[in-house]
Amino acid sequence: MATFPFPMPSGWFGLCYSHELAAGEVKKVRLAGRDLVVFRTESGEAAALDNYCPHLGAPLHQGTVVGETVRCPFHHWQWNSQGVCTHIPYAKKIPDRARTGVIPVAEINGMIMGWHHPKNEQPHYEVQFIDALNGDRAGWGEVHYQEFTLPTCIQEIAENDVDHAHFPYLHGTQGLYETESVFDGPIKTSTSAMQHVLEHIEGDADPDAKYQLHRYSHGPGSVTVHATGVPSADPEVVGEFVLYHVATPIEDDKTHVRWSMVLSENIETDDAGKSVLGYMSQGVFEDVPIWEEKVYQPNPVLCDGDGPIARNRKWFEQFYVE
């Protein structure tokens, strides 16, 4: 029996970081209980197909990229990015049925994203474009990466975003004040003001300084956290921070998470600025022991300080396909 009372959601989910897949490379990736082969053609295009060759079931991730195709290691059948067999070295005619499953892929924000839909419907929303992770990235520092696998489903992780009551009690923040959450189709936006204490910084920094957290969810698989007014050791300097959170459902009760974190250049080498990176990393590992043993409450007893948990659950329902 499944741990959670809902199926895998549809949406855009992370397959791997862009820098993990050079031209001509092949990877095995698991998405929503399905094994995929992700490869980059010699021209640089990323693609994702079912991992097992329709011929006799060989694992394509053990194969080789040849031009714009991935070649099966067993009999050297070649498959292009549309899932069509283009070459069989010992056959006079390629069978009409020589096709394999393929999913839409988008490469953006330093990530290769794959679209999952149980009925193979095409994407109906786009992945958010993040200035700090694309193009010349003017004004932004080095991107820091972190990834981990969590023993819970993707909805439970997404619910953490609106459960602002747990922040001061589990994570020790002085306060997190929800100002507004807006649910619009597959997009969810939230804005909060959070107090930030510079515990390890000497000087005249204001211990009651607040900064704004702007959170943008595009479907169930990605959240952009954009913090503005991030304090530094110099009380005259404030900066920005971006966390790009990409969650990928692997099984019913297992989710792989990839983070890309970046500070604005003016606080990148500042001790207070760097503390934001450590704080974010520490926070998720404080959640893990809870997630390992908590159960899903379908009809939770909520109070007026809990935030929009019920509305978030209602919003999430659109990503489940009957």
C-alpha positions in Angstrom: 0.0 0.0 0.0 1.3 3.5 -0.9 2.5 5.6 2.0 0.6 8.6 0.8 -3.0 8.7 -0.5 -2.3 10.3 -3.9 -0.5 9.4 -7.1 2.6 10.9 -8.7 1.9 14.5 -9.8 2.2 15.8 -13.3 4.6 18.7 -14.1 8.1 19.8 -14.9 10.8 18.0 -12.8 14.5 18.0 -12.6 16.5 15.3 -14.4 20.0 16.6 -13.8 22.1 19.8 -13.7 23.2 21.0 -17.1 26.9 20.8 -16.1 26.5 17.1 -15.4 25.8 16.2 -19.0 28.4 17.2 -21.6 27.9 16.7 -25.3 28.1 13.0 -26.0 27.3 11.9 -22.5 24.6 9.6 -21.2 22.9 9.3 -17.8 20.3 7.0 -16.2 17.6 9.0 -14.3 14.5 7.9 -12.4 11.4 10.0 -12.6 8.0 9.1 -11.2 8.8 5.3 -11.0 10.1 5.3 -14.5 13.7 4.8 -15.7 14.9 7.2 -18.3 18.0 7.6 -20.4 19.1 11.3 -20.6 21.7 12.1 -23.2 23.2 15.1 -25.0 23.7 14.8 -28.7 26.9 15.9 -30.4 25.3 19.2 -31.4 24.4 19.9 -27.7 20.7 19.0 -27.6 19.5 17.3 -24.4 16.9 14.5 -24.7 15.1 11.9 -22.5 13.8 8.5 -23.6 12.6 5.4 -21.9 15.8 3.7 -20.7 15.1 0.2 -22.0 15.4 -0.6 -25.7 12.1 -1.7 -27.3 14.0 -4.3 -29.2 15.2 -6.7 -26.5 15.2 -4.5 -23.4 18.9 -3.5 -23.1 19.7 -0.5 -20.9 20.3 2.5 -23.2 22.2 4.4 -20.5 25.0 1.9 -21.1 25.0 2.9 -24.8 26.9 5.6 -26.7 25.9 8.9 -28.3 26.4 8.8 -32.1 25.7 12.1 -33.8 22.2 13.0 -32.8 21.2 9.6 -31.5 21.9 7.3 -28.6 23.1 3.8 -29.7 21.9 0.7 -27.8 24.9 -1.3 -26.4 23.4 -4.7 -27.3 22.6 -4.6 -31.0 23.6 -1.0 -31.9 20.1 0.2 -32.8 20.1 4.0 -32.8 17.4 6.2 -31.3 17.0 9.9 -31.9 15.6 12.6 -29.5 12.1 12.0 -30.8 12.3 8.3 -29.8 12.5 7.1 -33.4 14.9 4.4 -34.5 17.1 5.8 -37.3 19.5 2.9 -37.9 19.8 -0.8 -37.4 23.2 -2.0 -38.7 22.1 -5.5 -39.8 18.6 -4.7 -41.1 17.4 -3.9 -44.6 14.2 -2.1 -43.3 13.5 -0.5 -39.9 10.2 -1.8 -38.5 7.4 0.8 -38.3 7.0 0.0 -34.6 10.6 0.9 -33.9 9.7 3.8 -31.6 10.3 4.3 -27.8 8.8 6.5 -25.1 10.0 10.1 -25.0 9.3 13.0 -22.7 9.5 16.7 -23.4 12.7 18.3 -22.1 13.5 22.0 -21.3 17.0 23.2 -20.5 16.9 26.3 -18.4 18.3 27.8 -15.1 21.3 25.4 -15.3 18.9 22.4 -15.1 17.6 19.8 -17.6 13.9 19.5 -16.8 11.6 16.7 -17.9 7.8 16.8 -18.3 5.9 14.0 -16.6 2.2 13.3 -17.3 0.5 10.0 -16.7 -1.5 10.3 -19.9 1.4 11.7 -22.0 -0.3 15.1 -22.4 1.9 17.9 -23.5 3.1 20.7 -21.2 0.5 23.4 -20.4 2.9 25.8 -18.5 6.5 26.8 -18.8 9.5 26.6 -16.5 10.2 29.9 -14.8 13.2 31.9 -16.2 15.6 33.1 -13.4 18.0 35.9 -14.3 20.5 34.9 -11.6 21.0 31.5 -13.3 20.9 32.3 -17.0 22.8 34.5 -19.5 25.6 36.7 -18.4 24.2 36.7 -14.8 25.4 40.3 -14.3 25.5 41.2 -10.6 25.4 37.7 -9.3 28.2 35.5 -7.8 29.1 31.9 -8.0 26.3 29.3 -8.1 26.5 26.8 -5.2 24.9 23.3 -5.7 23.4 20.9 -3.2 21.3 17.8 -3.6 19.8 15.2 -1.4 17.1 12.5 -1.4 14.2 12.9 1.1 12.0 10.1 2.4 8.7 11.8 1.6 6.4 12.7 -1.3 6.6 15.9 -3.2 3.4 17.3 -1.8 4.7 17.2 1.7 7.8 19.1 0.7 5.7 21.7 -1.1 3.5 22.1 2.0 6.6 23.1 4.0 6.7 26.3 1.9 3.4 27.6 3.4 3.8 26.1 6.9 5.4 29.2 8.2 4.5 28.4 11.9 7.2 25.7 12.1 10.1 28.1 11.2 10.6 29.6 14.7 10.1 26.4 16.5 12.0 23.9 14.5 14.6 26.2 12.8 15.0 28.8 15.5 14.2 31.9 13.4 12.9 34.9 15.3 9.9 35.1 13.1 8.3 34.6 9.7 5.3 36.7 8.9 3.1 35.6 5.9 1.8 38.7 4.1 0.1 37.0 1.1 -0.1 33.8 -0.9 -1.7 33.9 -4.3 -2.7 30.8 -6.2 -3.2 31.3 -10.0 -3.5 28.1 -12.1 -0.2 26.2 -11.8 1.6 29.3 -10.3 1.8 30.0 -6.6 3.4 33.2 -5.2 4.1 34.0 -1.5 5.8 36.9 0.2 7.1 37.0 3.8 9.1 39.3 6.0 11.7 37.4 8.0 13.9 38.6 10.9 17.6 37.8 10.5 20.0 37.7 13.4 23.7 38.1 12.6 24.8 35.9 15.4 28.5 35.6 14.4 29.1 39.0 13.0 30.7 41.8 15.1 29.8 45.4 14.5 26.8 47.6 14.3 24.5 45.5 12.2 20.8 45.8 13.3 19.8 42.5 15.0 16.2 43.2 14.2 16.8 43.7 10.5 14.1 42.2 8.3 14.3 41.0 4.7 11.7 40.0 2.2 11.3 36.4 1.0 9.5 36.1 -2.4 8.6 32.6 -3.3 7.4 31.5 -6.7 6.2 27.9 -7.4 5.8 26.9 -11.0 3.9 23.6 -10.7 4.8 21.1 -8.0 8.5 20.6 -9.1 10.2 23.9 -8.7 10.3 26.9 -6.3 12.3 30.0 -6.6 13.1 31.7 -3.3 14.3 35.3 -3.9 15.4 37.2 -0.8 15.8 40.9 -1.0 17.3 43.2 1.7 19.7 40.5 2.9 21.9 42.2 5.5 25.7 42.2 5.5 28.3 42.9 8.2 28.2 46.5 6.9 24.9 48.1 7.9 25.0 50.2 4.8 25.1 47.2 2.5 22.2 44.9 1.7 22.1 42.2 -1.0 20.0 39.5 -2.6 19.9 35.7 -2.5 18.3 33.2 -4.8 17.5 29.6 -4.1 16.2 27.5 -6.9 14.6 24.4 -5.5 13.9 21.6 -7.9 12.1 18.5 -6.6 11.8 15.3 -8.5 9.4 12.5 -7.5 11.3 9.2 -7.7 8.8 6.8 -5.9 5.6 7.4 -4.0 7.6 8.2 -0.9 10.9 9.3 -2.2 11.9 12.7 -3.7 15.2 13.9 -5.0 15.9 17.6 -4.5 18.4 19.7 -6.3 19.3 23.2 -5.1 21.1 26.0 -6.9 22.0 28.9 -4.6 23.5 32.3 -5.4 24.3 35.5 -3.7 24.5 39.0 -5.3 28.1 40.0 -5.9 28.0 42.7 -3.2 27.6 40.2 -0.4 29.2 37.1 -1.9 32.4 37.3 0.2 30.7 38.9 3.2 30.5 36.6 6.3 26.9 37.5 6.9 26.0 36.9 3.3 27.6 33.5 3.3 25.7 32.6 6.5 22.5 32.6 4.4 23.9 29.6 2.5 24.7 27.7 5.7 21.3 28.6 7.2 19.4 27.2 4.2 21.4 24.0 4.1 21.0 23.5 7.9 17.3 24.1 7.7 16.4 21.2 5.4 18.4 18.7 7.4 16.4 19.8 10.5 13.2 18.8 8.6 14.5 15.4 7.6 14.0 13.5 10.9 10.4 14.9 11.0 9.7 13.8 7.4 11.1 10.3 8.0 8.4 9.5 10.6 5.5 11.9 10.2 2.2 10.7 8.7 -0.1 12.6 6.3 -3.2 13.9 8.0 -5.9 14.2 5.3 -8.1 16.3 7.6 -5.7 18.2 9.9 -6.8 20.3 12.9 -5.6 23.8 11.9 -5.6 27.1 13.7 -5.6 30.7 12.6 -1.8 30.9 12.7 -1.0 28.0 10.5 -0.9 29.7 7.1 -2.7 28.7 3.9 -2.1 24.9 4.3 -5.6 24.0 3.2 -5.5 26.3 0.2 -2.1 24.9 -0.8 -3.5 21.4 -0.7 -6.4 22.4 -2.9 -4.0 24.1 -5.3 -1.9 20.9 -5.5 -4.8 18.8 -6.5 -4.7 20.1 -10.1 -1.4 18.2 -10.7 -3.0 14.8 -10.0 -4.4 13.1 -13.0 -7.2 10.5 -12.5 
